[in-house]
Amino acid sequence: MKRKRLMDLIPLGEGFTTEFKRSGTSNLGREICAFANATGGVILIGVTDKGEIVGVADHNRLKSEVQAIARSAEPPISVDVEIVEQVLCVDIPAQNGKPYSFGGKFFLREGASSQQMSREEIREFFFKEGLIHFDEAPCRHFSLKSDLTDDVWNLFRVRAKIPADMEPVTALENLHLFKDDRMTNAGAWLLARDIQKFNISADVACALFMGTDKVRILDRRGFNGDVYSMIDDVVAYILSKINVEYVIKHVKREERPELPEEALREAVVNAVAHRDYRSTANVQVYIFKNRVEIVSPGGLPAGMTEAELGIKSVPRNPLLFGMLFRMEAVEHIGSGIKRIRSLCREYGVAEPRIEVSEHWFTVSFPRPIVQDEGQTPVETGELGTVSVQSLSQVCPNSVPSDLAEMIMQASTSPVDMLTLMALAGHTNRTRFRKAILQPLMDVDLMALTIPDKPRSSKQRYHLTELGQELLKRQDKEQS
């Protein structure tokens, strides 16, 4: 290892491929074994958890201890050990004899820590159809010249906490996202402007339905940016389609979604991070009147049973999962399902139902049943109360109430006119605008996203706060 590489590694901190140890060889066998069972990595002895170089003494003795520990693994693990700037650098290359054990136990690198697994689980995890290697495999379609633009890199660099003065290729190589002059699949998915360019089914499809089945679609959206952006966009979409309670405390309005945002995000992260990217199916999100379903292709990863859900973690895509942990899209390693259930209990809503089959994994959040309380005022804390009318009272006479409801349901997030026309079965833009959209805007149910340029090609339509409140009341009346 050269001095420059060491100086580049330390600012990146600990992670999926890097471990710091202040001194000694305590638990070193466990760490070497975990890296060998993953994609390899580097252990820097003489560096504190905060990245401070303190160095080590008696280099030769310590080097011999490290080599002896690596040789005592079963099978022996090949390591490169050298001193750079008083730091003992233990480089564990990618190994070919997986799975490895140390002291009769098997370990695997997950995020920034090492987890113990059984030999059977390790064997299944790494050898069943080569599944574990897909996110680490080279992406043939990614071009550094055309795909790694300044905008793409700067966004990724901030998310991944990479120093501003570090060269992109250097950082990507040290994070194991770029190997042998090729971007890995995980790297391509994290740097994609359009993820379908690199994997046609890696997108997320979302749909809002009128009732409790898939008969009538009110809105449909697809998200195909990079993995991190897709997670944010999908969560935002779900939140825009479910009910939100407005609570005003001390003159400040707070929004409380009917389902906990953190639990929804955890479920979306799990669906994207643990899905089978070799599948021709994509992640699907369905929003029904009584539930929100998040469906991921791939079933359970090898070495995992349904009874172990919420107890342990076996990431299907460890390199991608490790990067999402580094980017703080994943908060707690190995606690996804357990954390989702806990968040729902704390929020006061029903825990989600988990359905597992050979090729699919589904998390279904029951939506709270909203009781119809007629014209009961909406509580507004110290500001008093505000009476909410029904949609039928406010809707213009020229617009059928069922059509108005359908248009409004589709407009809970900004939507273009052609989409609304298709839903309503209209083909004439001018007539549709004058007969449907303008009357709804005249009574402050809908509004333009670019009000000063009504004819803009980027124009979209969205619900006003009044429209959101009336739509919520309409849902109560129909439940």
One Martini backbone bead per residue (centre of mass of N, CA, C, O) as a GRO file, in nm:
protein
  479
    1MET     BB    1   0.095   0.037   0.023
    2LYS     BB    2   0.049   0.358  -0.026
    3ARG     BB    3   0.039   0.662   0.112
    4LYS     BB    4  -0.197   0.777  -0.058
    5ARG     BB    5  -0.404   0.556   0.004
    6LEU     BB    6  -0.410   0.598   0.306
    7MET     BB    7  -0.497   0.903   0.292
    8ASP     BB    8  -0.767   0.823   0.141
    9LEU     BB    9  -0.901   0.623   0.343
   10ILE     BB   10  -0.934   0.771   0.619
   11PRO     BB   11  -1.155   0.995   0.539
   12LEU     BB   12  -1.383   0.771   0.485
   13GLY     BB   13  -1.374   0.564   0.689
   14GLU     BB   14  -1.569   0.338   0.808
   15GLY     BB   15  -1.681   0.018   0.652
   16PHE     BB   16  -1.728  -0.237   0.435
   17THR     BB   17  -1.383  -0.206   0.360
   18THR     BB   18  -1.319  -0.067   0.655
   19GLU     BB   19  -1.083  -0.084   0.939
   20PHE     BB   20  -1.023   0.028   1.270
   21LYS     BB   21  -0.721   0.012   1.487
   22ARG     BB   22  -0.535   0.110   1.745
   23SER     BB   23  -0.457  -0.190   1.861
   24GLY     BB   24  -0.367  -0.487   1.811
   25THR     BB   25  -0.549  -0.834   1.781
   26SER     BB   26  -0.826  -0.803   1.869
   27ASN     BB   27  -1.056  -0.966   1.669
   28LEU     BB   28  -0.901  -1.011   1.392
   29GLY     BB   29  -1.011  -1.281   1.286
   30ARG     BB   30  -1.301  -1.187   1.244
   31GLU     BB   31  -1.237  -0.958   1.038
   32ILE     BB   32  -1.089  -1.119   0.822
   33CYS     BB   33  -1.319  -1.320   0.770
   34ALA     BB   34  -1.537  -1.113   0.687
   35PHE     BB   35  -1.385  -1.000   0.440
   36ALA     BB   36  -1.343  -1.274   0.291
   37ASN     BB   37  -1.669  -1.319   0.265
   38ALA     BB   38  -1.670  -1.082   0.095
   39THR     BB   39  -1.475  -0.828  -0.091
   40GLY     BB   40  -1.291  -0.731   0.105
   41GLY     BB   41  -1.010  -0.541   0.267
   42VAL     BB   42  -0.912  -0.301   0.533
   43ILE     BB   43  -0.676  -0.297   0.807
   44LEU     BB   44  -0.600  -0.035   1.047
   45ILE     BB   45  -0.324  -0.028   1.252
   46GLY     BB   46  -0.313   0.288   1.421
   47VAL     BB   47  -0.626   0.374   1.414
   48THR     BB   48  -0.879   0.549   1.501
   49ASP     BB   49  -1.218   0.594   1.487
   50LYS     BB   50  -1.147   0.911   1.399
   51GLY     BB   51  -0.870   0.896   1.214
   52GLU     BB   52  -0.620   0.871   1.399
   53ILE     BB   53  -0.277   0.865   1.403
   54VAL     BB   54  -0.073   0.646   1.631
   55GLY     BB   55   0.040   0.388   1.580
   56VAL     BB   56   0.300   0.131   1.604
   57ALA     BB   57   0.475  -0.116   1.768
   58ASP     BB   58   0.655  -0.371   1.685
   59HIS     BB   59   0.611  -0.462   1.379
   60ASN     BB   60   0.714  -0.756   1.341
   61ARG     BB   61   0.541  -0.893   1.556
   62LEU     BB   62   0.262  -0.801   1.449
   63LYS     BB   63   0.291  -0.920   1.166
   64SER     BB   64   0.312  -1.217   1.260
   65GLU     BB   65   0.037  -1.233   1.401
   66VAL     BB   66  -0.138  -1.177   1.157
   67GLN     BB   67  -0.043  -1.414   0.979
   68ALA     BB   68  -0.124  -1.635   1.183
   69ILE     BB   69  -0.425  -1.572   1.189
   70ALA     BB   70  -0.479  -1.616   0.885
   71ARG     BB   71  -0.373  -1.917   0.881
   72SER     BB   72  -0.597  -2.020   1.106
   73ALA     BB   73  -0.790  -2.033   0.909
   74GLU     BB   74  -1.092  -2.185   0.743
   75PRO     BB   75  -0.927  -2.141   0.530
   76PRO     BB   76  -0.666  -1.989   0.456
   77ILE     BB   77  -0.575  -1.642   0.449
   78SER     BB   78  -0.495  -1.397   0.229
   79VAL     BB   79  -0.238  -1.152   0.311
   80ASP     BB   80  -0.132  -0.807   0.332
   81VAL     BB   81   0.163  -0.677   0.506
   82GLU     BB   82   0.226  -0.329   0.608
   83ILE     BB   83   0.418  -0.033   0.649
   84VAL     BB   84   0.252   0.295   0.693
   85GLU     BB   85   0.310   0.549   0.880
   86GLN     BB   86   0.293   0.342   1.139
   87VAL     BB   87   0.091   0.161   0.982
   88LEU     BB   88  -0.088  -0.139   0.986
   89CYS     BB   89  -0.154  -0.299   0.679
   90VAL     BB   90  -0.443  -0.504   0.614
   91ASP     BB   91  -0.482  -0.686   0.318
   92ILE     BB   92  -0.793  -0.822   0.187
   93PRO     BB   93  -0.853  -0.996  -0.061
   94ALA     BB   94  -1.025  -1.144  -0.278
   95GLN     BB   95  -1.172  -1.458  -0.248
   96ASN     BB   96  -1.204  -1.827  -0.348
   97GLY     BB   97  -1.280  -2.005  -0.056
   98LYS     BB   98  -1.567  -1.985   0.003
   99PRO     BB   99  -1.606  -2.024   0.316
  100TYR     BB  100  -1.492  -1.875   0.620
  101SER     BB  101  -1.317  -1.951   0.926
  102PHE     BB  102  -1.299  -1.874   1.293
  103GLY     BB  103  -1.298  -2.072   1.552
  104GLY     BB  104  -1.563  -2.219   1.415
  105LYS     BB  105  -1.655  -1.945   1.280
  106PHE     BB  106  -1.878  -1.724   1.099
  107PHE     BB  107  -1.818  -1.430   0.892
  108LEU     BB  108  -1.974  -1.104   0.802
  109ARG     BB  109  -1.991  -0.822   0.617
  110GLU     BB  110  -2.188  -0.539   0.759
  111GLY     BB  111  -2.117  -0.260   0.678
  112ALA     BB  112  -1.930  -0.170   0.983
  113SER     BB  113  -1.963  -0.486   1.045
  114SER     BB  114  -1.950  -0.809   1.211
  115GLN     BB  115  -2.112  -1.125   1.141
  116GLN     BB  116  -2.248  -1.412   1.256
  117MET     BB  117  -2.247  -1.739   1.099
  118SER     BB  118  -2.330  -2.013   0.950
  119ARG     BB  119  -2.212  -2.232   0.728
  120GLU     BB  120  -2.474  -2.280   0.569
  121GLU     BB  121  -2.539  -1.983   0.518
  122ILE     BB  122  -2.281  -1.910   0.373
  123ARG     BB  123  -2.300  -2.112   0.145
  124GLU     BB  124  -2.574  -2.021   0.035
  125PHE     BB  125  -2.510  -1.718  -0.004
  126PHE     BB  126  -2.257  -1.770  -0.220
  127PHE     BB  127  -2.369  -2.028  -0.420
  128LYS     BB  128  -2.653  -1.959  -0.495
  129GLU     BB  129  -2.642  -1.864  -0.817
  130GLY     BB  130  -2.447  -1.616  -0.750
  131LEU     BB  131  -2.605  -1.378  -0.603
  132ILE     BB  132  -2.388  -1.205  -0.438
  133HIS     BB  133  -2.225  -1.098  -0.710
  134PHE     BB  134  -2.395  -0.889  -0.874
  135ASP     BB  135  -2.313  -0.608  -0.736
  136GLU     BB  136  -1.992  -0.680  -0.803
  137ALA     BB  137  -2.022  -0.678  -1.085
  138PRO     BB  138  -1.967  -0.574  -1.388
  139CYS     BB  139  -2.060  -0.285  -1.581
  140ARG     BB  140  -2.083  -0.261  -1.923
  141HIS     BB  141  -2.256   0.032  -1.955
  142PHE     BB  142  -2.048   0.196  -1.799
  143SER     BB  143  -1.927   0.539  -1.834
  144LEU     BB  144  -1.705   0.765  -1.730
  145LYS     BB  145  -1.742   0.983  -1.949
  146SER     BB  146  -2.079   0.988  -1.967
  147ASP     BB  147  -2.184   0.912  -1.654
  148LEU     BB  148  -1.949   1.075  -1.488
  149THR     BB  149  -2.048   1.349  -1.393
  150ASP     BB  150  -2.030   1.623  -1.204
  151ASP     BB  151  -2.317   1.610  -1.088
  152VAL     BB  152  -2.315   1.315  -1.005
  153TRP     BB  153  -2.065   1.323  -0.821
  154ASN     BB  154  -2.142   1.550  -0.620
  155LEU     BB  155  -2.388   1.407  -0.505
  156PHE     BB  156  -2.248   1.145  -0.414
  157ARG     BB  157  -2.021   1.264  -0.237
  158VAL     BB  158  -2.206   1.379  -0.020
  159ARG     BB  159  -2.362   1.121   0.055
  160ALA     BB  160  -2.070   0.950   0.099
  161LYS     BB  161  -1.850   1.124   0.240
  162ILE     BB  162  -1.646   1.268   0.035
  163PRO     BB  163  -1.387   1.429  -0.026
  164ALA     BB  164  -1.349   1.701  -0.238
  165ASP     BB  165  -1.025   1.629  -0.317
  166MET     BB  166  -1.108   1.359  -0.433
  167GLU     BB  167  -1.080   1.134  -0.659
  168PRO     BB  168  -1.317   0.945  -0.798
  169VAL     BB  169  -1.164   0.679  -0.861
  170THR     BB  170  -1.031   0.649  -0.589
  171ALA     BB  171  -1.288   0.630  -0.420
  172LEU     BB  172  -1.423   0.391  -0.575
  173GLU     BB  173  -1.196   0.188  -0.522
  174ASN     BB  174  -1.202   0.205  -0.205
  175LEU     BB  175  -1.525   0.115  -0.219
  176HIS     BB  176  -1.555  -0.114  -0.453
  177LEU     BB  177  -1.700   0.021  -0.724
  178PHE     BB  178  -1.409   0.001  -0.869
  179LYS     BB  179  -1.291  -0.257  -1.099
  180ASP     BB  180  -1.086  -0.324  -1.339
  181ASP     BB  181  -1.197  -0.067  -1.505
  182ARG     BB  182  -1.486  -0.115  -1.361
  183MET     BB  183  -1.804  -0.087  -1.289
  184THR     BB  184  -2.020  -0.172  -1.076
  185ASN     BB  185  -2.342  -0.226  -1.020
  186ALA     BB  186  -2.360  -0.061  -0.762
  187GLY     BB  187  -2.231   0.193  -0.881
  188ALA     BB  188  -2.437   0.238  -1.108
  189TRP     BB  189  -2.693   0.265  -0.925
  190LEU     BB  190  -2.570   0.519  -0.757
  191LEU     BB  191  -2.496   0.691  -1.051
  192ALA     BB  192  -2.763   0.714  -1.180
  193ARG     BB  193  -2.993   0.870  -1.397
  194ASP     BB  194  -3.073   0.580  -1.537
  195ILE     BB  195  -3.111   0.262  -1.425
  196GLN     BB  196  -3.222   0.122  -1.696
  197LYS     BB  197  -2.951   0.129  -1.852
  198PHE     BB  198  -2.831  -0.114  -1.651
  199ASN     BB  199  -3.137  -0.204  -1.547
  200ILE     BB  200  -3.453  -0.254  -1.660
  201SER     BB  201  -3.577  -0.360  -1.352
  202ALA     BB  202  -3.468  -0.124  -1.127
  203ASP     BB  203  -3.724   0.002  -1.079
  204VAL     BB  204  -4.017   0.190  -0.959
  205ALA     BB  205  -4.361   0.107  -0.914
  206CYS     BB  206  -4.653   0.316  -0.891
  207ALA     BB  207  -4.993   0.290  -0.736
  208LEU     BB  208  -5.331   0.420  -0.746
  209PHE     BB  209  -5.636   0.317  -0.597
  210MET     BB  210  -5.970   0.338  -0.541
  211GLY     BB  211  -5.973   0.078  -0.369
  212THR     BB  212  -5.901  -0.279  -0.284
  213ASP     BB  213  -5.816  -0.300  -0.586
  214LYS     BB  214  -5.704  -0.327  -0.948
  215VAL     BB  215  -5.929  -0.193  -1.129
  216ARG     BB  216  -5.875   0.127  -1.045
  217ILE     BB  217  -5.675   0.379  -1.169
  218LEU     BB  218  -5.553   0.702  -1.060
  219ASP     BB  219  -5.232   0.644  -1.039
  220ARG     BB  220  -4.902   0.661  -1.211
  221ARG     BB  221  -4.555   0.577  -1.120
  222GLY     BB  222  -4.209   0.618  -1.212
  223PHE     BB  223  -3.877   0.519  -1.088
  224ASN     BB  224  -3.520   0.582  -1.238
  225GLY     BB  225  -3.293   0.655  -1.076
  226ASP     BB  226  -3.117   0.639  -0.830
  227VAL     BB  227  -3.139   0.465  -0.547
  228TYR     BB  228  -3.154   0.699  -0.346
  229SER     BB  229  -3.371   0.868  -0.499
  230MET     BB  230  -3.593   0.653  -0.510
  231ILE     BB  231  -3.649   0.641  -0.214
  232ASP     BB  232  -3.741   0.934  -0.179
  233ASP     BB  233  -3.964   0.936  -0.404
  234VAL     BB  234  -4.144   0.707  -0.296
  235VAL     BB  235  -4.206   0.823  -0.019
  236ALA     BB  236  -4.332   1.086  -0.126
  237TYR     BB  237  -4.561   0.950  -0.279
  238ILE     BB  238  -4.702   0.810  -0.048
  239LEU     BB  239  -4.751   1.069   0.125
  240SER     BB  240  -4.931   1.206  -0.109
  241LYS     BB  241  -5.169   0.957  -0.083
  242ILE     BB  242  -5.209   0.992   0.210
  243ASN     BB  243  -5.311   1.077   0.504
  244VAL     BB  244  -5.314   1.408   0.672
  245GLU     BB  245  -5.257   1.553   0.976
  246TYR     BB  246  -5.342   1.872   1.111
  247VAL     BB  247  -5.140   2.020   1.367
  248ILE     BB  248  -5.187   2.300   1.584
  249LYS     BB  249  -4.905   2.442   1.762
  250HIS     BB  250  -4.827   2.735   1.849
  251VAL     BB  251  -4.886   2.838   1.539
  252LYS     BB  252  -4.786   2.545   1.441
  253ARG     BB  253  -4.779   2.329   1.176
  254GLU     BB  254  -4.841   1.980   1.181
  255GLU     BB  255  -4.758   1.670   1.028
  256ARG     BB  256  -4.958   1.351   1.025
  257PRO     BB  257  -4.936   1.067   0.912
  258GLU     BB  258  -5.110   0.766   0.913
  259LEU     BB  259  -4.814   0.671   0.860
  260PRO     BB  260  -4.498   0.598   0.929
  261GLU     BB  261  -4.233   0.718   0.765
  262GLU     BB  262  -3.999   0.535   0.870
  263ALA     BB  263  -4.135   0.266   0.797
  264LEU     BB  264  -4.168   0.315   0.496
  265ARG     BB  265  -3.869   0.361   0.437
  266GLU     BB  266  -3.763   0.088   0.534
  267ALA     BB  267  -3.927  -0.077   0.326
  268VAL     BB  268  -3.805   0.051   0.072
  269VAL     BB  269  -3.511  -0.010   0.126
  270ASN     BB  270  -3.542  -0.318   0.139
  271ALA     BB  271  -3.658  -0.354  -0.148
  272VAL     BB  272  -3.403  -0.230  -0.297
  273ALA     BB  273  -3.154  -0.376  -0.146
  274HIS     BB  274  -3.284  -0.698  -0.144
  275ARG     BB  275  -3.325  -0.748  -0.419
  276ASP     BB  276  -3.348  -0.914  -0.731
  277TYR     BB  277  -3.155  -0.801  -1.007
  278ARG     BB  278  -3.215  -1.057  -1.203
  279SER     BB  279  -3.486  -0.982  -1.228
  280THR     BB  280  -3.766  -0.880  -1.443
  281ALA     BB  281  -3.866  -0.741  -1.199
  282ASN     BB  282  -4.006  -0.494  -0.999
  283VAL     BB  283  -4.069  -0.266  -0.782
  284GLN     BB  284  -4.383  -0.243  -0.590
  285VAL     BB  285  -4.641   0.013  -0.533
  286TYR     BB  286  -4.947  -0.006  -0.342
  287ILE     BB  287  -5.244   0.205  -0.318
  288PHE     BB  288  -5.502   0.165  -0.104
  289LYS     BB  289  -5.767   0.225   0.096
  290ASN     BB  290  -5.651  -0.017   0.323
  291ARG     BB  291  -5.349  -0.011   0.186
  292VAL     BB  292  -4.983  -0.069   0.178
  293GLU     BB  293  -4.777  -0.200  -0.083
  294ILE     BB  294  -4.452  -0.374  -0.079
  295VAL     BB  295  -4.284  -0.515  -0.364
  296SER     BB  296  -4.033  -0.776  -0.391
  297PRO     BB  297  -3.802  -0.933  -0.574
  298GLY     BB  298  -3.683  -1.280  -0.449
  299GLY     BB  299  -3.742  -1.312  -0.173
  300LEU     BB  300  -3.544  -1.488   0.015
  301PRO     BB  301  -3.244  -1.522   0.104
  302ALA     BB  302  -2.999  -1.711   0.145
  303GLY     BB  303  -3.011  -1.830   0.480
  304MET     BB  304  -3.328  -1.764   0.511
  305THR     BB  305  -3.609  -1.734   0.725
  306GLU     BB  306  -3.916  -1.639   0.826
  307ALA     BB  307  -3.856  -1.673   1.139
  308GLU     BB  308  -3.596  -1.455   1.111
  309LEU     BB  309  -3.753  -1.216   1.097
  310GLY     BB  310  -3.612  -0.956   1.292
  311ILE     BB  311  -3.330  -1.108   1.387
  312LYS     BB  312  -3.182  -1.116   1.103
  313SER     BB  313  -2.918  -1.054   0.852
  314VAL     BB  314  -2.920  -1.110   0.476
  315PRO     BB  315  -2.768  -0.969   0.234
  316ARG     BB  316  -2.792  -0.976  -0.114
  317ASN     BB  317  -2.638  -0.673  -0.137
  318PRO     BB  318  -2.363  -0.580   0.026
  319LEU     BB  319  -2.246  -0.335  -0.127
  320LEU     BB  320  -2.504  -0.167  -0.144
  321PHE     BB  321  -2.580  -0.179   0.159
  322GLY     BB  322  -2.318  -0.050   0.263
  323MET     BB  323  -2.362   0.222   0.116
  324LEU     BB  324  -2.637   0.296   0.242
  325PHE     BB  325  -2.522   0.310   0.523
  326ARG     BB  326  -2.317   0.534   0.466
  327MET     BB  327  -2.568   0.726   0.351
  328GLU     BB  328  -2.811   0.683   0.567
  329ALA     BB  329  -3.052   0.493   0.462
  330VAL     BB  330  -2.935   0.311   0.687
  331GLU     BB  331  -2.948   0.282   1.041
  332HIS     BB  332  -2.988  -0.045   1.102
  333ILE     BB  333  -2.838  -0.328   1.121
  334GLY     BB  334  -3.065  -0.598   1.108
  335SER     BB  335  -3.368  -0.417   1.178
  336GLY     BB  336  -3.599  -0.376   0.978
  337ILE     BB  337  -3.860  -0.536   1.068
  338LYS     BB  338  -3.841  -0.470   1.367
  339ARG     BB  339  -3.852  -0.159   1.326
  340ILE     BB  340  -4.123  -0.140   1.184
  341ARG     BB  341  -4.294  -0.260   1.410
  342SER     BB  342  -4.211  -0.058   1.630
  343LEU     BB  343  -4.302   0.204   1.487
  344CYS     BB  344  -4.604   0.126   1.472
  345ARG     BB  345  -4.658   0.097   1.771
  346GLU     BB  346  -4.567   0.388   1.851
  347TYR     BB  347  -4.789   0.522   1.648
  348GLY     BB  348  -5.070   0.347   1.665
  349VAL     BB  349  -5.046   0.110   1.456
  350ALA     BB  350  -5.053  -0.143   1.260
  351GLU     BB  351  -4.888  -0.401   1.175
  352PRO     BB  352  -4.741  -0.548   0.931
  353ARG     BB  353  -4.766  -0.762   0.664
  354ILE     BB  354  -4.596  -1.070   0.586
  355GLU     BB  355  -4.501  -1.192   0.257
  356VAL     BB  356  -4.375  -1.516   0.144
  357SER     BB  357  -4.196  -1.628  -0.140
  358GLU     BB  358  -3.988  -1.738  -0.376
  359HIS     BB  359  -4.025  -1.438  -0.556
  360TRP     BB  360  -4.155  -1.277  -0.300
  361PHE     BB  361  -4.186  -0.958  -0.111
  362THR     BB  362  -4.431  -0.848   0.138
  363VAL     BB  363  -4.544  -0.525   0.258
  364SER     BB  364  -4.839  -0.459   0.465
  365PHE     BB  365  -5.014  -0.160   0.534
  366PRO     BB  366  -5.252  -0.076   0.735
  367ARG     BB  367  -5.505   0.143   0.718
  368PRO     BB  368  -5.667   0.358   0.883
  369ILE     BB  369  -5.983   0.395   1.010
  370VAL     BB  370  -6.208   0.643   0.921
  371GLN     BB  371  -6.432   0.812   1.098
  372ASP     BB  372  -6.752   0.934   1.071
  373GLU     BB  373  -6.824   1.285   1.201
  374GLY     BB  374  -6.917   1.472   1.001
  375GLN     BB  375  -6.900   1.818   1.123
  376THR     BB  376  -6.654   1.796   1.276
  377PRO     BB  377  -6.421   1.972   1.393
  378VAL     BB  378  -6.100   2.086   1.349
  379GLU     BB  379  -5.832   2.076   1.529
  380THR     BB  380  -5.634   2.397   1.633
  381GLY     BB  381  -5.587   2.464   1.910
  382GLU     BB  382  -5.520   2.803   1.973
  383LEU     BB  383  -5.703   2.877   1.698
  384GLY     BB  384  -5.932   2.683   1.722
  385THR     BB  385  -6.183   2.638   1.466
  386VAL     BB  386  -6.261   2.447   1.159
  387SER     BB  387  -6.487   2.405   0.916
  388VAL     BB  388  -6.577   2.123   0.711
  389GLN     BB  389  -6.668   2.059   0.410
  390SER     BB  390  -6.799   1.916   0.141
  391LEU     BB  391  -6.751   1.838  -0.183
  392SER     BB  392  -7.049   1.881  -0.282
  393GLN     BB  393  -7.059   2.186  -0.182
  394VAL     BB  394  -6.803   2.294  -0.366
  395CYS     BB  395  -6.854   2.173  -0.622
  396PRO     BB  396  -6.919   2.232  -0.927
  397ASN     BB  397  -7.197   2.185  -1.126
  398SER     BB  398  -7.027   2.128  -1.402
  399VAL     BB  399  -6.896   1.899  -1.215
  400PRO     BB  400  -6.880   1.592  -1.155
  401SER     BB  401  -6.811   1.446  -0.857
  402ASP     BB  402  -6.661   1.186  -0.959
  403LEU     BB  403  -6.466   1.341  -1.145
  404ALA     BB  404  -6.345   1.529  -0.936
  405GLU     BB  405  -6.230   1.308  -0.753
  406MET     BB  406  -6.042   1.177  -0.963
  407ILE     BB  407  -5.874   1.430  -1.027
  408MET     BB  408  -5.785   1.484  -0.731
  409GLN     BB  409  -5.646   1.214  -0.671
  410ALA     BB  410  -5.430   1.263  -0.911
  411SER     BB  411  -5.337   1.563  -0.760
  412THR     BB  412  -5.162   1.520  -0.491
  413SER     BB  413  -4.959   1.540  -0.719
  414PRO     BB  414  -4.810   1.661  -0.968
  415VAL     BB  415  -4.984   1.696  -1.290
  416ASP     BB  416  -5.059   1.650  -1.606
  417MET     BB  417  -5.303   1.695  -1.842
  418LEU     BB  418  -5.292   1.428  -2.005
  419THR     BB  419  -5.346   1.245  -1.762
  420LEU     BB  420  -5.624   1.365  -1.688
  421MET     BB  421  -5.759   1.315  -1.962
  422ALA     BB  422  -5.732   1.007  -1.961
  423LEU     BB  423  -5.901   0.959  -1.705
  424ALA     BB  424  -6.162   1.126  -1.830
  425GLY     BB  425  -6.186   1.086  -2.155
  426HIS     BB  426  -6.029   1.320  -2.298
  427THR     BB  427  -5.912   1.514  -2.612
  428ASN     BB  428  -5.969   1.822  -2.543
  429ARG     BB  429  -5.792   2.066  -2.400
  430THR     BB  430  -5.970   2.319  -2.394
  431ARG     BB  431  -6.231   2.190  -2.284
  432PHE     BB  432  -6.107   2.067  -2.030
  433ARG     BB  433  -6.010   2.327  -1.903
  434LYS     BB  434  -6.292   2.481  -1.900
  435ALA     BB  435  -6.485   2.242  -1.777
  436ILE     BB  436  -6.282   2.140  -1.534
  437LEU     BB  437  -6.027   2.293  -1.424
  438GLN     BB  438  -6.127   2.585  -1.385
  439PRO     BB  439  -6.361   2.533  -1.183
  440LEU     BB  440  -6.170   2.407  -0.965
  441MET     BB  441  -5.995   2.670  -0.939
  442ASP     BB  442  -6.225   2.876  -0.867
  443VAL     BB  443  -6.271   2.699  -0.578
  444ASP     BB  444  -5.985   2.607  -0.463
  445LEU     BB  445  -5.891   2.292  -0.538
  446MET     BB  446  -5.694   2.396  -0.763
  447ALA     BB  447  -5.354   2.435  -0.908
  448LEU     BB  448  -5.076   2.587  -1.024
  449THR     BB  449  -4.726   2.557  -1.049
  450ILE     BB  450  -4.732   2.800  -1.289
  451PRO     BB  451  -4.915   3.079  -1.269
  452ASP     BB  452  -4.746   3.285  -1.469
  453LYS     BB  453  -4.752   3.011  -1.683
  454PRO     BB  454  -5.018   2.851  -1.811
  455ARG     BB  455  -4.863   2.747  -2.105
  456SER     BB  456  -4.658   2.570  -2.001
  457SER     BB  457  -4.488   2.270  -2.061
  458LYS     BB  458  -4.441   2.242  -1.724
  459GLN     BB  459  -4.720   2.219  -1.642
  460ARG     BB  460  -4.910   2.173  -1.340
  461TYR     BB  461  -5.133   1.995  -1.117
  462HIS     BB  462  -5.284   2.074  -0.789
  463LEU     BB  463  -5.366   2.060  -0.474
  464THR     BB  464  -5.508   2.214  -0.231
  465GLU     BB  465  -5.577   2.236   0.094
  466LEU     BB  466  -5.879   2.219   0.051
  467GLY     BB  467  -5.875   1.972  -0.131
  468GLN     BB  468  -5.748   1.780   0.077
  469GLU     BB  469  -5.968   1.801   0.294
  470LEU     BB  470  -6.211   1.711   0.114
  471LEU     BB  471  -6.093   1.438   0.028
  472LYS     BB  472  -6.077   1.323   0.310
  473ARG     BB  473  -6.382   1.344   0.369
  474GLN     BB  474  -6.473   1.167   0.133
  475ASP     BB  475  -6.338   0.910   0.242
  476LYS     BB  476  -6.508   0.896   0.498
  477GLU     BB  477  -6.791   0.872   0.358
  478GLN     BB  478  -6.697   0.590   0.202
  479SER     BB  479  -6.615   0.404   0.468
   0.00000   0.00000   0.00000
